[in-house]
Amino acid sequence: MKKIFFLLITIFALISCGEKEIDISKKQVRNGVVYTVNSDTPFSGKIIGKYPNGQTEVLENYINGKPNGEQISYYENGQIKEKICYEQGIPIGEFVRYYDNGSIAYDGKYVNGLKEGNWNIYDENKQLLVTKQYQKGNLISIQQHLVDVDKIKTKINSLFN
């Protein structure tokens, strides 16, 4: 019974120690591989960067020095700036970049590290501006969507007056 109890305690301790977490100031990139300062072993764990006000700026996950899992960056106001997922250093799945008001600025999808399908660019009012179509990482077409030209002229004039 004591052996089982000791085994359970040991397993719990190993699980709770879990993943290593470091500050971004200790991150060092060498030949495309992430290490911690003064280490020769590629980093595995979570890297966190913070703004001077304490707000999270970036959350990055690595295995053997390569991005792995969800990577998220934030604006200083706390809104998500960008989300992307990696598998062994290769971008996979949905990529999204946001404006600081929370609306989507740019979105698309990666398949095996290559852009695939429609990548859309929006204005801050969520209006679709441009669609770029990719196939296996190659740009196939660009489509510009109808934009309120008068509104853009007014905005440009206000910048110069």
N, C-alpha and C positions, 0 to 999 in steps of 0.2 A: 504494500500500500504506500509506503514511504517513497519507493522508487517511482511509482506512478505520479504521485504528488510532485516530486522533484522534476520529473519529465514535463509535466504540465506547466510548472513555473518556468522552466527553461524555454519551452516553446513560446509562452506568453512574452517573456523578456525579449526573445529574438524578434517576434512580430511587432512589439511595441517600439523597438528601436528603429525598425523600418528604414525608410528612405532618408538619405543624408540631405540636409537643407543648408544652403550657404547664401551669403549676401553676394550680389552681383559684382561687388568690388574685388572679390576673390576669383572671379572668372578670368581665364586666360585662354585665348584661342591660338593654337599652333598648328599650322598646316591643315586648317579646317576641322581640327579636333579640339574639343573643350577640355581643359585641365583646370585644377585649382593652382593658385600661385605656389611655387616651390614643390610641385608634384610632377612625377613622371608617369603617373597612372591616369588614363582618361577618366574624366568625371562621370559618375552615375549618381543621380539624385535630382533635387529641385534647386533652382537658382531663383532668388527673389531680389528684385530691385525696388527701391522706394524713392519717392519724391522727398524733398526737404521737409514737407509738411507731414510726412509719415504715411501718406497715401501710397498704395501699391502702384508701381509703374510697370513692372513686368514679372510674369511667372513663366519659367522655362523648365522643361523636364528633359533629362538626358540619360542615356544608357551608353556606357563605353565611349563617352565623349561626343556622341551624336544626338541631335534632337530626337526625342521620342515621346509621343503623346501630345497633348494639347499645349500650345504656347499662346499666352494671352498677354497683350500689352494694354495699358490703360492711360487715359488722359488724367491730368492732375485733378480734375473735378470728379474722378471716380468712374466715369463712363468708360466702357470697353472701347479701345481704339482698334484693335486687330485680333483676330482669332485664326489660328491655323493648326493643323494636326500633322505630326510626322510619325513615320514608322522607320526606325533605323536610319534616320537622317534624310529620308525621302518624304517630301510633302504629299499628303494623301487627303482626299475628301474635300470638304467645303473650306474655302477661304473667304473671310469677310473683313472688310475695313469699314469703320464707322466714322461719322462726323462726331464732334464733341457734344452734339445735342442728342446723340443716340441713334440717329437715322443712318441707314446704310449708305456708304459712299461708293463702294466697289464690292462686287462679289463674283465668285466663280468656283470652279471645282478642279482638283488635281486627281489624275489617275496615274499611278506608278511614277509620280514625280513630274508629270507633264500636264500643262493646262489642257483641259478638255471641255468642249461644249461652249455655252455662252458665258462670257464674262461681261457683267453689266456695270456701267458707271452711272451714278445718280447725282442729282444736285441735293442741296441741303433740305429741299422741300419734297424729297422722295420722288421727283420726276426723273424718269429714265432718259438719259442723255445719249449714251453710246452703248452699243452692244458689239463686242468683239467675239467672233466665233473661232474656236481653236479645235484642231484635230491632231491628237498625238503631239501636242506642243507647238504645232505650226499654226500661224495665224492664217485663217482661210478667208475671212471677210470682216469688214467693219461697217456697221450701220449706225448712222446718226439719226436720232429721233427728233421729231418736231419740238422746237424750242420757242418760247415766247421771245421773239427778237426785240420787240419794243421794250420789254422789261429789261433785257440785257443792255440795250442802248441807254436806257435811263440810268441803270447802275453804273455803266462806264462813264457817262456824262457826269454823274454825281462824284465820281472819283477825281475828275479833273477840274471841277468847279469849286 
